[in-house]
Amino acid sequence: GGNQTATVIALCSMKDFNLAQETCQLAIRDVGGLEVLINLLETDEVKCKIGSLKILKEISRNPQIRRNIVDLGGLPVMVNILDSPHKSLKCLAAETIANVAKFRRAWRAVRRHGGITKLVALLDCRQPSAEPAQPGLYEARDGEVARCGALALWSCSKSYANKEAIRRAGGIPLLARLLKTSREDMLIPVVATLQECASEENYRAAIKAERIIENLVKNLSSENKQLQEHCAMAICQCAEDEETRDLVRLRGGLRPLASLLGNTDNKERLAAVTGAIWKCSISKENVTKFREYKAIEALVGLLTDQPEEVLVNAAGALGECCQEPEGRVTVRKRGGIQPLVDLLVGTNRALLVNVTKAVGACAAEPESMM
């Protein structure tokens, strides 16, 4: 109701509340605050837009608020802000889109209003952009703009149509370039976006062409567990292809994968790692390396007391490793036959397929057959 200064002061006062608390988030919504905050995004006042986005970014972590923002037409307004010359505004808009775009209707809204193309453009750190009038207040570095763009693309890339839109907008070469950074906060959304997209064959060919595999392999040795998980998952998706399986071996990716089997406390990462080992072990040369790195023994140890996804992948990997006589002997000597047979009573189809293949492979050896 006041002038611009009053509005900015009101926004600052709202920021003083604990916006991570659900009561505060819903209170803002219940007094009609969302409409006001979205309307402020359409003004010409940069300070008001920044204040409004800072609040929307925090409260949009709430699933109900996300849906309300989409219902009120907030996404097209945020997509328009991605064209702003002010880097901080672009960052905030992209981060808010990353929080809001967690469901189908939101993914579609971002795409339909040209958001994917604009987000891909944010990944290009080298683009010359018009500098804002007051660099001190509104400045964000190009790297930060790219990071926020990658965060939003990660959220949007859960949809097949958006994966295609990212590819057509030239996203893969830009993501490949960002992979060369050493910033973990940048690498996580970049690798996670590639991992989502690698489920499509078109992408796998492009990932190979951009020589992305070697960077994924390099980051398997990172200290960051989340980054390791996304790299392993991306390798798992890409290793459907024989050339990629060879690349992972030639770039030294099999040893770090095998060593990550020893860390069983983080189940999401363990599922990603066992998945990557399973897909890589489709190539015989890789099985030889996994034997050398004692991966078969570690996989046998994962056949009990693990989540289904880990069991499916571990059994799948053993099914491949037991195609060779040495693998069958290792599984038998390590006491792997009993846990494999015990898994035959499950109801998970993927698990039954992999376990029967592994049992069948082991049964080619008379002693295991007994």
FENLIN-V619431 format. One record per backbone hydrogen bond with DSSP energy under -0.5 kcal/mol. NH is the residue of the N-H (numbers start at 0). CO is the residue of the C=O. Records with the same first field share a line. If there is no record, write none. Layout:
# FENLIN-V619431
NH: CO + CO
This chain:
# FENLIN-V619431
6: 2
7: 3
8: 4
9: 5
10: 6
11: 7
12: 8
13: 9
14: 10
15: 11 + 12
16: 13
18: 16
20: 17
24: 20
25: 21
26: 22
27: 23
28: 24
29: 25
30: 26
31: 28
32: 27
35: 31
36: 32
37: 33
38: 34
39: 35
40: 36 + 37
41: 38
42: 39
45: 43
48: 44
49: 45
50: 46
51: 47
52: 48
53: 49
54: 50
55: 51
56: 52
57: 53
58: 54
59: 55
60: 57
61: 58
65: 61
66: 62
67: 63
68: 64
69: 65
70: 66
71: 67
72: 69
73: 68
76: 72
77: 73
78: 74
79: 75
80: 76
81: 77 + 78
82: 79
83: 80
86: 84
87: 137
89: 85
90: 86
91: 87
92: 88
93: 89
94: 90
95: 91
96: 92
97: 93
98: 94
99: 95
100: 96
101: 99
105: 102
106: 102
107: 103
108: 104
109: 105
110: 106
111: 107
112: 108
113: 110
114: 109
117: 113
118: 114
119: 115
120: 116
121: 117
122: 118 + 119
123: 120
124: 122
126: 123
134: 132
136: 133
137: 133
138: 134
144: 140
145: 141
146: 142
147: 143
148: 144
149: 145
150: 146
151: 147
152: 148
153: 149
154: 150
155: 151
156: 152
157: 154
158: 155
162: 158
163: 159
164: 160
165: 161
166: 162
167: 163
168: 164
169: 166
170: 165
173: 169
174: 170
175: 171
176: 172
177: 173
178: 174
179: 176
180: 177
183: 181
185: 182
186: 182
187: 183
188: 184
189: 185
190: 186
191: 187
192: 188
193: 189
194: 190
195: 191
196: 192
197: 193
198: 195
199: 196
203: 199
204: 200
205: 201
206: 202
207: 203
208: 204
209: 205
210: 207
211: 206
214: 211
215: 211
216: 212
217: 213
218: 214
219: 215 + 216
220: 217
221: 218
224: 222
227: 223
228: 224
229: 225
230: 226
231: 227
232: 228
233: 229
234: 230
235: 231
236: 232
237: 233
238: 234
239: 236
240: 237
244: 240
245: 241
246: 242
247: 243
248: 244
249: 245
250: 246
251: 248
252: 247
255: 251
256: 252
257: 253
258: 254
259: 255
260: 256 + 257
261: 258
262: 259
263: 261
266: 264
269: 265
270: 266
271: 267
272: 268
273: 269
274: 270
275: 271
276: 272
277: 273
278: 274
279: 275
280: 276
281: 278
282: 279
285: 282
286: 282
287: 283
288: 284
289: 285
290: 286
291: 287
292: 288
293: 290
294: 289
297: 293
298: 294
299: 295
300: 296
301: 297 + 298
302: 299
309: 306
310: 306
311: 307
312: 308
313: 309
314: 310
315: 311
316: 312
317: 313
318: 314
319: 315
320: 316
321: 317
322: 319
323: 320
327: 323
328: 324
329: 325
330: 326
331: 327
332: 328
333: 329
334: 331
335: 330
338: 334
339: 335
340: 336
341: 337
342: 338
343: 340
344: 341
345: 342
348: 346
351: 347
352: 348
353: 349
354: 350
355: 351
356: 352
357: 353
358: 354
359: 355
360: 356
361: 357
362: 358
363: 360
364: 361
365: 363
367: 364
368: 364
369: 365
